[in-house]
Amino acid sequence: MKKLIVALGVGLICFSCKNEVEIPVDYAVISGTITNKVEDFTLMPSDRSFKEIISIGEDGKFRDTLRLESGVYTLYSGKNVTKVYLEDGSDVVINADISNFSETLSFTGKGSEICNYLEAKVKKEKELKGEGNSYFTLEEAEFKTKANKIKTTLEKILSETEGISKDFVANEKTELNYAYLSSLDSYSKFHSYFAKKPDYIASASFLEELKNIDYFNQKDYMVSTSYKQMVKSYIMAQSQKKMKEDSISYDMASIKYVAAIKNDYIKNDILYSTAKMGITFTGDIQEYYKIFMDASTNEEYKKEITETFNKLKTVAPGQPSPKFVDYENYAGGTTSLDDLKGKYVYIDIWATWCGPCKAEIPFLQKVEKKYHGKNIEFVSISVDKKEDHNKWKTMVKEKELGGIQLFTGNDFNSKFIEDYFVMGIPKFILLDPSGNIVKSSAPRPSDSKLIDLFNQLEI
């Protein structure tokens, strides 16, 4: 960090060089040298709310000044990943050889102590968990013993690391405790999957430590990533419960549940993260937007969601649909939306890598069969990347996908996809025979409401 000499006016005391005043700075600096560079670095916070590209020169050297909130960030280049802690005044030097990244990685400079702790933490946790997914195949007693050992071992590494502030130590102890509790919370799901026990549910005694968790503790929410994830998982479960009880869609159940949270900080944060994507999926954008605006007290978040809402009104029911032109057709040649006028068009936006998309395939095939020969076309548009073109063709063939199978050639960057503000898939769209929008977020094939909608339209 540069030191600045402060000179006072005539008649005031003049400082000598030995009395240099260190002026606080509002930025962090990371620099270093990367040998055998392949890609530039990307810096990303735990919530993935933004990405910062840090350019590495041809000589392997890099240096960047960053203005960001204090905290732990993920830094990666290709498949090489590490954690860095940055705060105002940090001046961290990172050196590594990409060809042997984990073994050559080193942190020095101001603020490097926490970075070195985080790297040691990751390595020790990986070592204790063992290879692959073996950790979650352990039976309850053995799993809890291992989870406890991971927690106490990491606490010991933390206590033995010098040069770390008391505040960081206190917050990290909170994180380690919630990481342990989170592992218990997620055990049922992962053990069921990896141990191949589809009906497995953890015993009450195993989950005893989760009984008294306060899911709306603002202090813990602000300092612990694991706690924040547990809160979001809890809210998801409560939203699913509300969806069934009230017979409403998940997006509406979720926004309504979050809107009722009493802690303003947690409510605002989760309302925003929920609405950013949820508003692009909801079947009732007007009601969804109203619930968000009535509940949120964060003006910045309200402004952003309002901007999205105003854009989404361009794809509201009754509006002319945005068009796609000359998308590659698996059956040969190309297809444009105008080629399909005169019939209802049910569009499925999907990708070969998308699990929820593939889960809808059997349901879509049943709907296609039921409405074969009716006044409707079923169109599936793949947003796979260009390099996955052959994967798309192979899956269409192997899964015997019906309807009109199209490939954008430009994944999510295709204009049609952007015009519909597609932020997640699968997404389903229904158009009328004139090419106007019936629903820009139509029910999924697995949802009985889709057939109800088709019946209303007398398709």
C-alpha positions in Angstrom: 0.0 0.0 0.0 1.3 3.4 -0.9 2.1 5.7 2.0 1.2 9.4 1.7 3.0 12.3 3.4 0.5 14.8 4.8 1.8 18.4 5.1 -0.1 20.9 7.2 -0.4 24.6 6.3 1.9 27.4 7.5 1.7 28.0 11.2 0.7 24.4 11.9 2.9 21.6 12.9 5.0 20.0 10.1 5.5 16.3 10.2 8.9 14.8 9.6 9.4 11.8 7.4 9.3 9.5 10.4 5.8 10.7 11.1 4.3 9.5 7.8 0.5 9.1 7.9 -0.9 6.0 6.4 -4.1 6.9 4.6 -6.8 4.2 4.6 -7.7 2.9 1.2 -11.0 1.7 -0.2 -9.7 -1.1 -2.4 -7.8 -4.4 -2.4 -4.9 -5.3 -4.7 -4.1 -8.8 -6.0 -1.0 -9.5 -8.1 1.5 -12.2 -8.9 2.9 -14.5 -11.6 1.3 -17.5 -13.1 3.5 -19.9 -15.0 2.2 -21.8 -18.0 -1.0 -19.6 -18.2 -3.9 -21.1 -20.1 -6.8 -18.7 -19.2 -7.2 -15.4 -17.4 -8.4 -15.5 -13.8 -12.1 -15.0 -12.9 -13.0 -13.7 -9.5 -16.5 -14.5 -8.2 -18.3 -14.1 -4.8 -20.0 -17.0 -3.1 -23.5 -16.0 -4.4 -22.1 -15.7 -8.0 -23.8 -12.3 -8.3 -20.9 -11.0 -10.5 -17.8 -12.1 -12.3 -14.6 -10.0 -12.5 -12.0 -11.0 -15.2 -8.4 -10.5 -14.1 -6.1 -10.5 -17.1 -2.9 -12.4 -17.0 -0.2 -11.1 -19.3 1.7 -13.2 -21.8 4.6 -13.1 -19.3 2.3 -14.6 -16.6 2.2 -11.4 -14.6 -1.1 -9.8 -13.4 -2.1 -7.0 -11.1 -5.6 -5.7 -10.4 -7.2 -3.1 -8.0 -10.6 -4.2 -6.8 -13.3 -2.3 -4.9 -15.6 -4.9 -3.3 -17.1 -6.0 0.0 -14.9 -7.8 2.5 -15.2 -11.5 2.2 -14.2 -14.8 0.7 -14.1 -15.0 -3.1 -13.5 -17.9 -5.6 -10.6 -17.3 -8.0 -10.3 -19.7 -10.9 -8.5 -20.2 -14.2 -9.9 -23.1 -16.2 -10.2 -26.0 -13.8 -7.8 -24.6 -11.3 -9.6 -23.1 -8.3 -8.7 -21.4 -5.0 -10.3 -19.2 -2.4 -9.0 -15.7 -1.5 -10.1 -13.3 1.3 -10.1 -9.7 0.3 -10.8 -6.5 2.2 -9.9 -2.8 1.9 -6.1 -2.6 2.2 -5.4 -6.2 1.1 -2.3 -6.5 -1.1 -2.1 -10.2 -1.8 0.5 -11.7 -4.1 -0.4 -15.0 -5.7 2.1 -17.2 -7.5 1.5 -20.6 -9.1 2.4 -23.0 -11.9 -0.8 -23.9 -13.8 0.6 -27.3 -14.7 0.8 -28.2 -11.0 -1.5 -25.6 -9.5 -2.4 -26.9 -6.0 1.2 -27.9 -5.2 2.8 -24.7 -6.3 0.2 -22.2 -5.2 1.5 -19.6 -2.7 0.1 -16.5 -1.1 2.2 -13.7 0.3 1.7 -10.0 1.1 -0.8 -8.1 3.3 -3.8 -10.2 4.0 -2.3 -13.5 2.8 -2.6 -15.2 6.1 -6.3 -15.8 5.7 -5.8 -16.9 2.1 -3.3 -19.5 3.3 -5.7 -20.7 6.0 -8.5 -21.1 3.4 -6.2 -23.1 1.1 -5.1 -25.3 4.0 -8.8 -25.7 5.0 -9.8 -26.9 1.5 -7.0 -29.4 1.3 -7.6 -30.9 4.8 -11.3 -31.1 4.3 -10.8 -32.9 1.0 -8.3 -35.3 2.6 -10.7 -36.1 5.5 -13.7 -36.6 3.3 -11.9 -39.1 1.1 -12.2 -39.9 -2.6 -15.3 -39.2 -4.7 -18.6 -39.4 -2.9 -17.6 -42.0 -0.3 -18.2 -39.5 2.5 -22.0 -39.6 1.9 -22.1 -43.4 1.6 -21.1 -43.7 5.3 -23.8 -44.8 7.7 -25.2 -42.3 10.2 -22.9 -42.9 13.2 -19.8 -43.1 11.1 -20.8 -40.0 9.1 -21.5 -37.9 12.2 -18.1 -38.9 13.7 -16.3 -38.0 10.5 -18.2 -34.7 10.2 -17.3 -33.8 13.8 -13.6 -34.7 13.1 -13.6 -32.4 10.1 -15.0 -29.5 12.2 -12.6 -29.9 15.1 -9.6 -30.4 12.8 -10.4 -27.2 10.8 -10.9 -25.3 14.1 -7.5 -26.4 15.2 -5.9 -25.2 11.9 -7.7 -21.9 12.4 -6.5 -21.4 15.9 -2.9 -22.2 14.9 -2.8 -19.7 12.0 -1.1 -16.5 13.0 -1.8 -13.0 11.7 -5.6 -13.4 11.5 -7.9 -10.9 13.1 -10.2 -11.8 16.0 -13.2 -10.9 14.0 -12.4 -13.3 11.2 -11.7 -16.1 13.7 -15.0 -15.6 15.4 -16.9 -15.5 12.0 -15.0 -18.5 10.7 -15.9 -20.5 13.8 -19.5 -19.7 13.1 -19.1 -20.9 9.5 -17.4 -24.1 10.6 -20.2 -24.9 13.0 -22.9 -24.3 10.3 -20.9 -26.3 7.8 -21.1 -29.2 10.2 -24.8 -28.7 10.8 -25.4 -28.3 7.0 -23.7 -31.6 6.3 -26.2 -33.3 8.7 -29.1 -31.4 7.1 -28.2 -32.6 3.6 -27.2 -36.1 4.6 -30.6 -37.7 3.9 -30.6 -36.5 0.3 -27.0 -37.3 -0.6 -26.9 -40.7 1.3 -30.1 -41.7 -0.4 -28.6 -41.0 -3.8 -25.0 -42.1 -3.4 -25.7 -45.2 -1.3 -28.6 -46.1 -3.7 -31.3 -46.1 -1.0 -34.2 -44.2 -2.7 -36.5 -44.5 0.4 -33.9 -43.5 3.0 -34.7 -40.9 5.6 -32.3 -39.9 8.4 -33.3 -40.9 11.9 -34.6 -38.3 14.4 -31.6 -38.9 16.7 -29.2 -38.1 13.8 -31.0 -34.8 13.2 -31.4 -33.9 16.8 -28.8 -31.0 16.6 -30.9 -29.3 13.9 -34.0 -29.0 16.1 -33.3 -25.6 17.7 -31.8 -23.7 14.7 -33.1 -20.2 14.3 -33.4 -19.7 10.6 -33.8 -16.0 10.8 -30.6 -15.0 12.6 -29.3 -11.9 10.8 -25.8 -11.9 12.3 -25.2 -15.5 11.3 -26.8 -14.9 7.9 -24.3 -12.1 7.2 -21.2 -14.0 8.2 -21.8 -17.7 7.3 -22.2 -19.0 3.8 -23.3 -22.4 5.1 -25.9 -20.9 7.4 -27.2 -18.8 4.4 -27.5 -22.0 2.4 -29.4 -23.7 5.2 -31.8 -20.8 5.4 -32.5 -21.0 1.7 -33.0 -24.8 1.8 -35.4 -24.3 4.7 -37.3 -21.6 2.8 -37.5 -23.9 -0.3 -39.0 -26.7 1.8 -41.5 -24.3 3.4 -42.4 -22.9 0.0 -43.0 -26.4 -1.4 -45.2 -27.1 1.6 -47.2 -23.9 1.0 -47.5 -24.8 -2.7 -49.3 -28.0 -1.9 -51.4 -26.6 0.9 -52.6 -23.6 -1.1 -52.6 -25.4 -4.5 -50.6 -22.7 -6.1 -47.4 -22.7 -8.3 -44.0 -22.9 -6.7 -43.0 -19.5 -7.9 -46.0 -17.8 -6.2 -45.7 -19.9 -3.0 -42.0 -19.0 -2.8 -42.4 -15.2 -3.2 -45.4 -15.2 -0.8 -43.5 -17.1 1.9 -40.4 -14.9 1.6 -42.5 -11.8 1.6 -43.8 -12.7 5.1 -40.4 -13.1 6.7 -40.1 -10.6 9.6 -36.4 -9.9 9.5 -36.0 -7.2 6.9 -32.4 -7.9 6.0 -32.9 -11.6 5.3 -36.3 -10.9 3.7 -34.8 -8.3 1.3 -31.9 -10.4 0.4 -33.9 -13.6 -0.4 -36.8 -11.7 -2.0 -34.2 -10.2 -4.5 -32.4 -13.5 -5.2 -35.8 -15.2 -5.6 -37.4 -12.6 -7.8 -34.4 -12.1 -10.1 -35.2 -15.4 -11.8 -38.7 -16.1 -10.4 -40.2 -13.1 -12.2 -39.1 -14.5 -15.5 -40.8 -17.8 -14.8 -44.0 -16.9 -13.1 -47.4 -17.4 -14.8 -48.8 -14.2 -13.2 -46.2 -11.4 -13.5 -48.5 -8.7 -12.3 -49.3 -10.4 -9.0 -45.7 -11.6 -8.5 -44.4 -8.1 -9.1 -46.9 -6.5 -6.7 -46.0 -9.0 -3.9 -42.3 -8.2 -4.4 -42.8 -4.4 -4.4 -45.1 -4.5 -1.3 -42.7 -6.6 0.7 -39.3 -5.2 -0.3 -37.8 -2.2 1.5 -34.6 -2.1 -0.5 -34.9 0.7 -3.1 -32.0 -0.5 -5.2 -33.5 -4.0 -5.5 -37.0 -2.6 -6.2 -35.5 -0.5 -9.1 -33.8 -3.5 -10.7 -36.8 -5.8 -10.5 -39.0 -2.9 -11.8 -36.7 -2.7 -14.8 -37.0 -6.4 -15.4 -40.8 -6.2 -15.0 -41.1 -3.5 -17.6 -39.1 -5.5 -20.1 -41.2 -8.6 -19.4 -44.3 -6.7 -20.3 -43.1 -6.8 -23.9 -43.8 -10.6 -23.8 -47.1 -10.4 -21.9 -50.1 -12.4 -23.1 -51.6 -10.9 -26.3 -48.3 -9.4 -27.5 -46.8 -10.5 -30.8 -44.1 -13.1 -30.1 -40.4 -12.4 -30.7 -39.3 -14.5 -33.7 -36.6 -16.9 -34.4 -35.3 -17.3 -37.9 -33.6 -20.2 -39.7 -32.8 -22.4 -36.7 -31.2 -25.7 -37.6 -33.9 -28.5 -37.8 -32.8 -32.0 -36.7 -35.0 -33.4 -39.5 -33.1 -31.3 -42.1 -32.9 -27.7 -43.3 -33.9 -24.8 -41.1 -37.1 -23.6 -39.5 -38.4 -20.1 -38.6 -41.3 -19.2 -36.3 -43.2 -17.7 -39.2 -43.3 -21.2 -40.8 -45.5 -22.4 -37.9 -48.3 -19.8 -38.2 -51.8 -21.1 -38.3 -51.3 -23.4 -35.4 -50.8 -23.1 -31.7 -47.0 -23.5 -30.9 -45.8 -25.0 -27.6 -42.1 -24.2 -27.2 -39.7 -26.1 -24.9 -36.4 -24.3 -24.3 -33.9 -26.9 -23.0 -30.3 -28.3 -23.2 -28.7 -31.7 -23.0 -26.9 -30.8 -19.8 -30.1 -29.7 -18.0 -31.4 -32.3 -15.5 -34.9 -30.8 -15.0 -35.2 -30.4 -18.8 -34.5 -34.1 -19.3 -37.0 -35.0 -16.5 -39.7 -33.3 -18.5 -39.0 -35.4 -21.7 -41.3 -38.4 -20.9 -44.2 -36.0 -19.9 -43.7 -34.0 -23.1 -43.7 -37.2 -25.2 -47.1 -38.2 -23.6 -48.6 -34.7 -24.4 -47.3 -34.8 -27.9 -48.9 -38.2 -28.4 -52.2 -37.1 -26.9 -52.3 -34.0 -29.2 -50.9 -35.6 -32.4 -52.8 -34.4 -35.4 -54.4 -31.5 -33.4 -54.0 -27.8 -34.2 -50.7 -27.5 -32.3 -47.0 -27.8 -33.0 -44.5 -28.9 -30.4 -41.1 -27.2 -30.8 -38.0 -28.0 -28.7 -35.2 -25.4 -29.0 -31.8 -26.5 -27.7 -29.6 -23.8 -26.1 -26.6 -26.1 -26.1 -23.3 -24.5 -27.0 -21.9 -25.0 -30.5 -19.3 -27.5 -29.4 -22.1 -29.7 -28.0 -23.9 -29.8 -31.3 -23.2 -33.6 -31.7 -24.4 -34.2 -28.1 -27.7 -32.6 -29.1 -28.1 -34.7 -32.2 -27.2 -37.9 -30.3 -29.7 -37.2 -27.6 -32.5 -36.4 -30.0 -31.8 -39.7 -31.7 -31.3 -41.9 -28.6 -34.3 -40.5 -26.7 -36.5 -40.5 -29.8 -37.5 -36.9 -29.2 -40.6 -35.9 -31.2 -42.0 -32.7 -32.4 -39.8 -30.1 -34.2 -36.2 -30.3 -32.8 -34.3 -27.0 -33.3 -30.7 -25.9 -32.5 -30.1 -22.1 -32.0 -26.3 -22.3 -32.8 -25.7 -19.5 -30.3 -26.9 -20.9 -26.9 -28.3 -18.3 -24.6 -27.0 -15.5 -26.7 -29.6 -16.1 -29.4 -31.9 -13.1 -29.9 -35.1 -15.1 -29.5 -33.8 -16.4 -26.1 -32.8 -12.9 -25.0 -36.0 -11.4 -26.2 -37.9 -13.8 -23.8 -35.5 -13.0 -21.0 -34.7 -16.6 -20.5 -32.6 -16.9 -17.3 -33.1 -20.5 -16.5 -34.4 -23.7 -18.2 -36.5 -25.6 -18.9 -38.8 -22.8 -20.0 -42.1 -23.3 -21.9 -43.9 -20.8 -24.1 -47.3 -21.1 -25.7 -48.3 -19.0 -28.8 -51.6 -18.8 -30.6 -52.2 -19.5 -34.3 -51.6 -15.8 -35.2 -48.2 -15.8 -33.5 -49.3 -13.9 -30.4 -48.3 -14.9 -26.9 -50.7 -16.9 -24.9 -48.2 -17.5 -22.0 -44.5 -16.7 -22.0 -44.2 -18.9 -18.9 -46.6 -21.8 -19.8 -47.1 -24.8 -17.5 -44.6 -27.7 -17.8 -45.7 -30.9 -19.5 -45.6 -32.6 -16.0 -48.1 -30.0 -14.7 -51.8 -31.0 -15.2 -52.5 -27.3 -15.6 -51.1 -27.6 -19.2 -53.9 -29.8 -20.3 -56.4 -27.6 -18.5 -55.0 -24.7 -20.5 -55.2 -26.6 -23.8 -58.8 -27.5 -23.0 -59.7 -23.9 -22.3 -58.3 -23.0 -25.7 -60.2 -25.9 -27.3 -57.0 -27.2 -28.9 
